[in-house]
Amino acid sequence: MSSLLHIFWSLLCLEGQHLLSLSLSLSLSLSLSHTHTHSLTHTHTHTMHA
């Protein structure tokens, strides 16, 4: 029973690492695209005001 739990735990840890790296890269790309869109919108609004 304990060995099965150990295998499950090790699998969970491996999967967790994979998910962590995946979510990290996803959030990084999201933040990059968000910053890009934000700068574009900011420039647009600035041009509209001027």
N, CA, C and O atoms as a printed pandas DataFrame, in Angstrom:
     atom_number atom_name residue_name chain_id  residue_number  x_coord  y_coord  z_coord
0              1         N          MET        A               1    0.831   -1.199    0.000
1              2        CA          MET        A               1    0.000    0.000    0.000
2              3         C          MET        A               1    0.869    1.254    0.000
3              4         O          MET        A               1    0.612    2.197   -0.748
4              5         N          SER        A               2    1.898    1.256    0.843
5              6        CA          SER        A               2    2.782    2.416    0.955
6              7         C          SER        A               2    3.599    2.605   -0.325
7              8         O          SER        A               2    3.907    3.731   -0.716
8              9         N          SER        A               3    3.949    1.475   -0.979
9             10        CA          SER        A               3    4.737    1.560   -2.207
10            11         C          SER        A               3    3.891    2.180   -3.324
11            12         O          SER        A               3    4.392    2.952   -4.141
12            13         N          LEU        A               4    2.615    1.831   -3.345
13            14        CA          LEU        A               4    1.697    2.364   -4.344
14            15         C          LEU        A               4    1.547    3.874   -4.146
15            16         O          LEU        A               4    1.501    4.644   -5.106
16            17         N          LEU        A               5    1.472    4.272   -2.881
17            18        CA          LEU        A               5    1.347    5.682   -2.534
18            19         C          LEU        A               5    2.609    6.437   -2.944
19            20         O          LEU        A               5    2.556    7.578   -3.402
20            21         N          HIS        A               6    3.752    5.757   -2.763
21            22        CA          HIS        A               6    5.036    6.361   -3.105
22            23         C          HIS        A               6    5.128    6.594   -4.608
23            24         O          HIS        A               6    5.578    7.650   -5.052
24            25         N          ILE        A               7    4.698    5.605   -5.387
25            26        CA          ILE        A               7    4.713    5.711   -6.849
26            27         C          ILE        A               7    3.786    6.843   -7.296
27            28         O          ILE        A               7    4.121    7.640   -8.173
28            29         N          PHE        A               8    2.612    6.886   -6.667
29            30        CA          PHE        A               8    1.629    7.913   -6.990
30            31         C          PHE        A               8    2.171    9.305   -6.672
31            32         O          PHE        A               8    1.965   10.261   -7.420
32            33         N          TRP        A               9    2.865    9.388   -5.545
33            34        CA          TRP        A               9    3.431   10.656   -5.092
34            35         C          TRP        A               9    4.541   11.136   -6.020
35            36         O          TRP        A               9    4.631   12.320   -6.341
36            37         N          SER        A              10    5.393   10.187   -6.448
37            38        CA          SER        A              10    6.497   10.532   -7.346
38            39         C          SER        A              10    5.958   10.977   -8.709
39            40         O          SER        A              10    6.497   11.885   -9.342
40            41         N          LEU        A              11    4.873   10.308   -9.146
41            42        CA          LEU        A              11    4.235   10.670  -10.408
42            43         C          LEU        A              11    3.624   12.060  -10.300
43            44         O          LEU        A              11    3.706   12.866  -11.226
44            45         N          LEU        A              12    3.014   12.321   -9.159
45            46        CA          LEU        A              12    2.378   13.607   -8.899
46            47         C          LEU        A              12    3.422   14.718   -8.891
47            48         O          LEU        A              12    3.187   15.812   -9.404
48            49         N          CYS        A              13    4.578   14.421   -8.302
49            50        CA          CYS        A              13    5.667   15.397   -8.232
50            51         C          CYS        A              13    6.190   15.713   -9.634
51            52         O          CYS        A              13    6.434   16.871   -9.970
52            53         N          LEU        A              14    6.358   14.665  -10.446
53            54        CA          LEU        A              14    6.849   14.841  -11.808
54            55         C          LEU        A              14    5.857   15.651  -12.628
55            56         O          LEU        A              14    6.230   16.573  -13.352
56            57         N          GLU        A              15    4.578   15.283  -12.496
57            58        CA          GLU        A              15    3.516   15.966  -13.220
58            59         C          GLU        A              15    3.392   17.410  -12.743
59            60         O          GLU        A              15    3.116   18.322  -13.522
60            61         N          GLY        A              16    3.603   17.590  -11.446
61            62        CA          GLY        A              16    3.531   18.922  -10.855
62            63         C          GLY        A              16    4.615   19.827  -11.401
63            64         O          GLY        A              16    4.371   21.001  -11.682
64            65         N          GLN        A              17    5.814   19.282  -11.552
65            66        CA          GLN        A              17    6.937   20.048  -12.097
66            67         C          GLN        A              17    6.647   20.451  -13.539
67            68         O          GLN        A              17    6.929   21.574  -13.955
68            69         N          HIS        A              18    6.072   19.505  -14.294
69            70        CA          HIS        A              18    5.747   19.749  -15.693
70            71         C          HIS        A              18    4.683   20.841  -15.807
71            72         O          HIS        A              18    4.785   21.748  -16.633
72            73         N          LEU        A              19    3.664   20.730  -14.960
73            74        CA          LEU        A              19    2.581   21.709  -14.964
74            75         C          LEU        A              19    3.082   23.078  -14.530
75            76         O          LEU        A              19    2.644   24.108  -15.042
76            77         N          LEU        A              20    4.006   23.072  -13.578
77            78        CA          LEU        A              20    4.563   24.319  -13.057
78            79         C          LEU        A              20    5.336   25.057  -14.148
79            80         O          LEU        A              20    5.175   26.263  -14.330
80            81         N          SER        A              21    6.172   24.320  -14.864
81            82        CA          SER        A              21    6.966   24.930  -15.930
82            83         C          SER        A              21    6.060   25.401  -17.066
83            84         O          SER        A              21    6.305   26.430  -17.695
84            85         N          LEU        A              22    4.993   24.612  -17.313
85            86        CA          LEU        A              22    4.052   24.946  -18.373
86            87         C          LEU        A              22    3.306   26.228  -18.035
87            88         O          LEU        A              22    3.185   27.127  -18.867
88            89         N          SER        A              23    2.806   26.303  -16.801
89            90        CA          SER        A              23    2.060   27.481  -16.360
90            91         C          SER        A              23    2.973   28.696  -16.274
91            92         O          SER        A              23    2.545   29.828  -16.504
92            93         N          LEU        A              24    4.249   28.444  -15.937
93            94        CA          LEU        A              24    5.211   29.533  -15.823
94            95         C          LEU        A              24    5.472   30.160  -17.192
95            96         O          LEU        A              24    5.481   31.383  -17.333
96            97         N          SER        A              25    5.681   29.315  -18.192
97            98        CA          SER        A              25    5.934   29.808  -19.543
98            99         C          SER        A              25    4.683   30.474  -20.115
99           100         O          SER        A              25    4.765   31.447  -20.865
100          101         N          LEU        A              26    3.514   29.921  -19.740
101          102        CA          LEU        A              26    2.249   30.464  -20.212
102          103         C          LEU        A              26    2.019   31.853  -19.640
103          104         O          LEU        A              26    1.637   32.779  -20.356
104          105         N          SER        A              27    2.257   31.987  -18.339
105          106        CA          SER        A              27    2.068   33.274  -17.669
106          107         C          SER        A              27    3.071   34.303  -18.185
107          108         O          SER        A              27    2.772   35.494  -18.269
108          109         N          LEU        A              28    4.274   33.820  -18.532
109          110        CA          LEU        A              28    5.312   34.705  -19.045
110          111         C          LEU        A              28    4.905   35.260  -20.405
111          112         O          LEU        A              28    5.034   36.458  -20.657
112          113         N          SER        A              29    4.412   34.382  -21.283
113          114        CA          SER        A              29    3.978   34.812  -22.608
114          115         C          SER        A              29    2.750   35.712  -22.513
115          116         O          SER        A              29    2.587   36.650  -23.293
116          117         N          LEU        A              30    1.882   35.407  -21.535
117          118        CA          LEU        A              30    0.677   36.208  -21.335
118          119         C          LEU        A              30    1.040   37.606  -20.877
119          120         O          LEU        A              30    0.488   38.593  -21.364
120          121         N          SER        A              31    1.972   37.688  -19.939
121          122        CA          SER        A              31    2.396   38.983  -19.406
122          123         C          SER        A              31    3.098   39.796  -20.495
123          124         O          SER        A              31    2.967   41.019  -20.549
124          125         N          LEU        A              32    3.843   39.107  -21.358
125          126        CA          LEU        A              32    4.544   39.786  -22.441
126          127         C          LEU        A              32    3.552   40.362  -23.441
127          128         O          LEU        A              32    3.687   41.508  -23.870
128          129         N          SER        A              33    2.555   39.562  -23.812
129          130        CA          SER        A              33    1.540   40.011  -24.759
130          131         C          SER        A              33    0.688   41.110  -24.141
131          132         O          SER        A              33    0.264   42.038  -24.830
132          133         N          HIS        A              34    0.437   41.002  -22.832
133          134        CA          HIS        A              34   -0.369   42.000  -22.123
134          135         C          HIS        A              34    0.355   43.343  -22.108
135          136         O          HIS        A              34   -0.254   44.392  -22.316
136          137         N          THR        A              35    1.658   43.293  -21.860
137          138        CA          THR        A              35    2.461   44.512  -21.821
138          139         C          THR        A              35    2.501   45.151  -23.207
139          140         O          THR        A              35    2.450   46.374  -23.341
140          141         N          HIS        A              36    2.592   44.306  -24.236
141          142        CA          HIS        A              36    2.640   44.793  -25.610
142          143         C          HIS        A              36    1.329   45.483  -25.972
143          144         O          HIS        A              36    1.326   46.571  -26.548
144          145         N          THR        A              37    0.208   44.833  -25.625
145          146        CA          THR        A              37   -1.113   45.383  -25.914
146          147         C          THR        A              37   -1.339   46.658  -25.119
147          148         O          THR        A              37   -1.938   47.614  -25.611
148          149         N          HIS        A              38   -0.853   46.660  -23.885
149          150        CA          HIS        A              38   -1.029   47.823  -23.017
150          151         C          HIS        A              38   -0.276   49.033  -23.572
151          152         O          HIS        A              38   -0.791   50.150  -23.562
152          153         N          SER        A              39    0.933   48.804  -24.051
153          154        CA          SER        A              39    1.740   49.896  -24.595
154          155         C          SER        A              39    1.095   50.433  -25.872
155          156         O          SER        A              39    1.125   51.636  -26.135
156          157         N          LEU        A              40    0.507   49.524  -26.668
157          158        CA          LEU        A              40   -0.162   49.928  -27.901
158          159         C          LEU        A              40   -1.380   50.785  -27.586
159          160         O          LEU        A              40   -1.604   51.822  -28.210
160          161         N          THR        A              41   -2.167   50.333  -26.601
161          162        CA          THR        A              41   -3.372   51.054  -26.194
162          163         C          THR        A              41   -3.005   52.407  -25.615
163          164         O          THR        A              41   -3.692   53.402  -25.846
164          165         N          HIS        A              42   -1.914   52.434  -24.859
165          166        CA          HIS        A              42   -1.461   53.678  -24.237
166          167         C          HIS        A              42   -1.045   54.687  -25.312
167          168         O          HIS        A              42   -1.356   55.875  -25.219
168          169         N          THR        A              43   -0.345   54.197  -26.320
169          170        CA          THR        A              43    0.100   55.065  -27.406
170          171         C          THR        A              43   -1.105   55.579  -28.181
171          172         O          THR        A              43   -1.137   56.735  -28.602
172          173         N          HIS        A              44   -2.089   54.715  -28.364
173          174        CA          HIS        A              44   -3.299   55.064  -29.110
174          175         C          HIS        A              44   -4.077   56.164  -28.392
175          176         O          HIS        A              44   -4.489   57.150  -29.003
176          177         N          THR        A              45   -4.272   55.978  -27.080
177          178        CA          THR        A              45   -5.012   56.958  -26.285
178          179         C          THR        A              45   -4.246   58.277  -26.226
179          180         O          THR        A              45   -4.845   59.353  -26.215
180          181         N          HIS        A              46   -2.925   58.185  -26.190
181          182        CA          HIS        A              46   -2.090   59.383  -26.129
182          183         C          HIS        A              46   -2.216   60.177  -27.435
183          184         O          HIS        A              46   -2.254   61.407  -27.435
184          185         N          THR        A              47   -2.278   59.432  -28.550
185          186        CA          THR        A              47   -2.405   60.073  -29.856
186          187         C          THR        A              47   -3.785   60.711  -29.985
187          188         O          THR        A              47   -3.930   61.775  -30.586
188          189         N          MET        A              48   -4.791   60.060  -29.420
189          190        CA          MET        A              48   -6.155   60.563  -29.475
190          191         C          MET        A              48   -6.272   61.872  -28.704
191          192         O          MET        A              48   -6.971   62.793  -29.127
192          193         N          HIS        A              49   -5.579   61.946  -27.567
193          194        CA          HIS        A              49   -5.623   63.150  -26.734
194          195         C          HIS        A              49   -4.886   64.315  -27.399
195          196         O          HIS        A              49   -5.274   65.475  -27.265
196          197         N          ALA        A              50   -3.810   63.973  -28.120
197          198        CA          ALA        A              50   -2.975   65.007  -28.733
198          199         C          ALA        A              50   -3.581   65.559  -30.029
199          200         O          ALA        A              50   -2.993   66.437  -30.661
